[in-house]
Amino acid sequence: MKETLNRLINHEELTKAEAKSILVNISEGKYNQAQIAAFLTVYMMRTVTVEELEGFRDALLELCVAVDLSAYDPIDLCGTGGDGKNTFNISTLASFVTAAVGVPVSKHGNYGVSSVSGSSNVMEHLGISFSNETDHLKKCMDKTNICVLHAPLFHPAMKNVGPIRRELGVKTFFNMLGPMVNPAFPQKQLVGVFNLELARMYGYLYQKSNKRFTILHALDGYDEISLTGATKAIGNGKEQMLQPTDFGVETIAQNDIYGGESVQESAAIFLKVIQGNGTTAQTNVVCANAGMAIATARDLTPQQGFDQAKEALLSGKALNTLKTLQALSQ
């Protein structure tokens, strides 16, 4: 590791194979905590290359506890996090709405590292139990169209990194990797990323795959459609600039989608929105993100996806999906 750190400090880049090898070595406990922290820190000060990102991704996918949900052909709605915006759990809510429309979802998530409340924090608070048992996950898919894949259960290789990430408390390249390493290997994905450069990297890597995908980055910094302005969307062979008007809604203010100061506050907002009692801004931002997932899965326009999402949310279907998943967790 010492040699690698010296190379990185001198602005050298790793090959895909070297990047993969280092992550495998981390998983095998070959480096101490200070070395791992230093390695993560280097990438906070310089951009990860496409080759490095690809190598890190391949290592995690190779080391993960894979789960076969291919019979459901699910989509994953996942953001990188790390945008520093502290929104409520928009992509998690959008996942339940998408499932309620009838599009199967394998939701990959984790505890918040650089945010107050990650997807797993709010799910756990609402009584959703985490499991990596295929039978349980398939039962969830059969009954609710959604299953929750809590990252630490599927990426045991990362147990040496988790505590260091929490202590650092800032985004690292693992934020970049999260959406790429869903252990169900979904062939459909809606991915939100925290900057435009990463959106391009994701676009390049995903174009090389067989996935049907949409990558999102709101130009004012969000890793999802925020409706606070324009959002760059990169999909299969196309790029577009999405405006709130593409969903038939008004532009909203940043404080309209604020997520609160605690997991309890985030969970309260989550329940309010899924019960159909959210503000217009909260409802619209959830339905815009769910709408893009539905549009990606079903090859629809953003407006068509949005309309299906809104019906599923306001009719109570999304709430029923949550209640059924809660019951399956008992």
C-alpha positions in Angstrom: 0.0 0.0 0.0 2.9 2.4 0.8 4.1 2.2 -2.9 0.5 2.7 -4.1 0.0 5.8 -1.9 3.3 7.3 -3.1 2.2 6.8 -6.7 -1.2 8.4 -6.1 0.3 11.3 -4.2 2.5 11.9 -7.2 -0.7 12.1 -9.3 -0.2 8.7 -11.0 -3.3 6.7 -11.9 -4.1 3.1 -11.2 -5.0 0.6 -13.9 -8.3 -1.2 -13.7 -6.6 -4.4 -12.5 -4.6 -2.5 -9.8 -7.7 -0.8 -8.6 -9.6 -4.1 -8.4 -6.6 -5.8 -6.6 -6.5 -3.0 -3.9 -10.1 -3.4 -3.1 -9.8 -7.1 -2.8 -6.8 -6.6 -0.5 -8.8 -4.2 1.7 -11.5 -6.8 2.0 -9.0 -9.4 3.0 -7.7 -7.1 5.8 -4.3 -6.7 4.3 -4.0 -3.0 5.2 -4.4 -1.1 8.5 -7.0 1.6 9.1 -4.6 4.4 8.6 -3.6 3.1 5.2 -7.2 2.7 4.2 -8.1 6.2 5.4 -5.2 7.6 3.5 -6.2 5.8 0.4 -9.8 7.1 0.6 -8.5 10.6 1.3 -6.4 10.7 -1.9 -9.6 10.4 -3.9 -11.2 13.2 -2.0 -8.5 15.5 -3.5 -8.4 14.2 -7.0 -10.9 12.7 -9.4 -11.2 8.9 -9.7 -10.6 7.8 -13.3 -13.0 5.7 -15.3 -10.5 2.8 -15.2 -10.2 3.0 -11.4 -13.9 3.3 -10.9 -14.4 0.2 -13.2 -11.8 -1.7 -11.2 -13.3 -0.8 -7.8 -16.8 -1.8 -9.2 -15.6 -5.1 -10.5 -14.0 -6.0 -7.2 -17.2 -5.3 -5.2 -19.4 -7.2 -7.6 -17.1 -10.2 -7.6 -16.9 -10.2 -3.7 -20.6 -9.5 -3.1 -23.3 -11.9 -1.9 -25.3 -12.1 -5.1 -29.1 -12.6 -5.1 -30.9 -13.8 -8.2 -34.0 -11.7 -8.8 -33.7 -11.9 -12.6 -37.2 -13.5 -12.9 -38.7 -10.1 -11.7 -36.5 -8.0 -14.0 -36.4 -5.3 -11.3 -35.2 -1.7 -11.5 -33.1 0.0 -8.9 -33.6 3.6 -7.9 -30.4 4.8 -6.1 -28.4 7.9 -5.7 -24.8 8.2 -4.9 -25.5 10.5 -2.0 -22.8 12.9 -1.1 -24.5 16.0 -2.6 -24.6 17.7 0.8 -28.2 18.8 0.3 -29.8 16.9 3.1 -33.1 16.2 1.3 -35.7 13.9 2.7 -35.5 10.3 1.4 -36.8 11.0 -2.1 -35.4 8.0 -4.0 -36.6 5.6 -1.3 -40.1 7.0 -1.4 -40.0 7.0 -5.2 -39.0 3.3 -5.0 -42.3 2.5 -3.2 -44.3 4.5 -5.7 -42.6 2.8 -8.6 -43.4 -0.6 -7.1 -47.0 0.4 -6.5 -47.3 1.1 -10.2 -46.3 -2.5 -10.9 -42.7 -2.0 -11.8 -40.6 -4.4 -9.7 -37.9 -2.7 -7.6 -34.7 -4.1 -6.0 -33.8 -1.1 -3.7 -30.1 -1.0 -2.8 -29.4 1.2 0.1 -27.2 1.9 3.2 -27.0 4.0 6.3 -26.3 7.7 5.8 -22.5 8.5 5.8 -22.5 12.1 4.7 -26.2 12.7 5.3 -28.5 12.7 8.3 -30.6 9.8 7.2 -29.8 7.3 4.5 -32.3 4.9 2.9 -31.5 2.1 5.5 -31.9 4.5 8.4 -35.4 5.4 7.5 -36.4 1.8 6.5 -35.1 0.5 9.8 -36.9 3.2 11.7 -40.2 2.2 10.0 -39.8 -1.4 11.0 -38.4 -2.9 7.7 -36.1 -5.8 8.6 -33.0 -6.4 6.5 -32.2 -9.8 5.1 -30.0 -11.4 2.4 -32.0 -14.6 2.3 -33.2 -15.2 -1.3 -36.5 -16.8 -0.1 -37.4 -13.7 2.0 -36.5 -11.3 -0.8 -38.5 -13.2 -3.3 -41.5 -13.3 -1.0 -41.2 -9.5 -0.7 -41.1 -9.2 -4.5 -44.1 -11.5 -4.9 -46.2 -9.6 -2.3 -45.1 -6.0 -2.8 -43.1 -5.7 -6.0 -40.2 -4.3 -3.9 -37.4 -5.7 -1.7 -34.8 -3.8 0.3 -31.1 -4.8 -0.2 -29.2 -3.4 2.8 -25.7 -3.0 1.4 -23.6 -4.3 4.4 -25.4 -7.7 4.3 -24.4 -8.1 0.6 -20.9 -6.6 0.8 -19.2 -8.3 3.7 -15.9 -7.4 2.0 -16.5 -3.8 3.0 -16.6 -4.4 6.8 -13.1 -3.0 7.0 -14.1 0.2 5.3 -17.5 1.0 7.0 -16.2 2.3 10.3 -13.5 4.4 8.6 -16.2 6.0 6.3 -18.4 6.7 9.3 -15.5 8.3 11.2 -14.4 10.4 8.2 -18.1 11.5 7.7 -17.5 12.9 4.2 -18.2 11.4 0.8 -15.6 9.0 -0.6 -15.4 7.1 -3.9 -17.6 4.5 -2.2 -20.5 6.9 -2.7 -19.7 6.8 -6.4 -19.8 3.0 -6.3 -23.1 2.4 -4.4 -25.5 2.4 -7.3 -23.1 0.3 -9.4 -22.9 -2.7 -7.1 -26.5 -3.7 -6.5 -26.1 -7.5 -5.6 -29.2 -8.4 -7.7 -27.4 -7.1 -10.8 -30.6 -5.4 -12.1 -30.8 -4.7 -15.8 -32.7 -1.5 -15.3 -31.5 1.5 -13.2 -32.3 5.1 -12.3 -29.2 6.5 -10.9 -28.6 10.0 -9.3 -25.1 11.3 -9.1 -23.6 14.3 -7.3 -21.7 16.0 -10.1 -21.7 16.2 -13.9 -18.3 14.6 -14.3 -19.5 11.5 -12.5 -22.7 11.5 -14.6 -20.5 11.3 -17.7 -18.4 8.4 -16.2 -21.5 6.5 -15.3 -22.9 7.1 -18.8 -19.7 5.8 -20.3 -19.7 2.6 -18.2 -23.4 2.0 -18.5 -23.3 2.4 -22.3 -20.9 -0.6 -22.3 -23.5 -2.7 -20.4 -26.8 -4.2 -21.5 -28.7 -2.1 -18.9 -31.7 0.1 -19.6 -30.7 3.2 -17.6 -31.2 6.9 -16.8 -28.5 8.8 -15.0 -29.6 12.1 -13.3 -27.8 15.1 -12.0 -29.7 18.3 -11.1 -27.5 21.2 -12.3 -27.7 22.9 -8.9 -26.0 20.0 -7.3 -28.7 17.3 -6.3 -28.2 13.6 -7.0 -31.8 13.3 -8.2 -34.5 15.3 -9.9 -35.0 18.2 -7.4 -37.5 20.3 -9.4 -35.5 23.3 -8.2 -34.2 23.8 -11.7 -33.0 21.8 -14.7 -31.7 18.2 -14.4 -29.3 16.5 -16.8 -30.5 13.1 -17.8 -28.3 10.6 -19.7 -29.9 7.4 -21.0 -29.4 4.7 -23.6 -28.0 6.6 -26.5 -29.6 9.9 -25.6 -29.1 13.0 -23.4 -31.8 15.5 -22.4 -32.3 18.4 -20.1 -35.3 17.9 -17.9 -37.3 20.9 -16.7 -40.1 20.9 -14.1 -42.4 21.7 -17.0 -41.6 18.2 -18.5 -43.6 16.8 -15.6 -46.3 19.5 -15.8 -45.3 21.1 -12.5 -43.8 24.3 -11.1 -40.2 25.0 -10.0 -39.8 24.6 -6.3 -37.5 26.1 -3.6 -34.6 24.2 -2.0 -36.1 24.4 1.5 -39.3 22.6 0.1 -37.4 19.3 0.0 -35.4 19.7 3.2 -35.0 16.4 5.1 -34.9 17.4 8.8 -32.2 17.1 11.4 -32.6 13.5 12.5 -33.7 10.1 11.4 -37.0 10.6 13.3 -37.7 13.8 11.3 -36.9 12.1 8.0 -39.1 9.1 8.8 -42.0 11.5 9.8 -41.7 13.2 6.4 -41.5 9.9 4.7 -44.8 8.7 6.3 -46.5 12.0 5.7 -45.7 11.9 1.9 -46.5 8.2 1.4 -49.8 8.7 3.2 -50.7 11.3 0.6 -50.3 14.2 3.0 -47.1 15.7 1.8 -46.8 19.2 0.5 -47.4 19.8 -3.2 -43.6 20.2 -3.6 -42.8 17.0 -1.7 -45.4 15.0 -3.7 -44.2 16.3 -7.0 -40.5 15.7 -6.4 -41.2 12.1 -5.4 -43.5 11.5 -8.4 -41.0 13.1 -10.8 -38.2 10.7 -9.7 -40.6 7.7 -9.6 -41.9 8.9 -13.0 -38.5 8.8 -14.5 -38.0 5.2 -13.2 -41.3 4.2 -14.6 -40.5 5.9 -17.9 -37.1 4.2 -18.0 -38.6 0.7 -17.3 -41.6 1.1 -19.6 -40.2 3.4 -22.3 -42.6 6.3 -21.6 -42.3 10.1 -21.6 -41.4 11.8 -18.3 -45.0 13.2 -18.1 -46.6 9.7 -18.6 -44.4 8.3 -15.9 -45.2 11.1 -13.6 -48.9 10.7 -14.1 -48.7 7.0 -13.3 -46.6 7.7 -10.2 -49.0 10.4 -8.9 -52.0 8.1 -9.2 -50.2 5.3 -7.3 -49.2 7.7 -4.5 -52.5 9.6 -4.1 -54.7 6.5 -4.4 -52.9 4.9 -1.4 -51.3 2.1 -3.4 -47.8 3.1 -2.3 -48.9 3.2 1.3 -50.3 -0.3 1.0 -47.0 -1.4 -0.5 -45.1 -0.1 2.6 -47.7 -1.6 5.0 -47.4 -5.0 3.4 -43.6 -4.9 3.5 -43.8 -3.9 7.2 -46.0 -6.9 7.8 -43.5 -9.2 6.1 -40.8 -7.9 8.4 -42.7 -9.1 11.5 
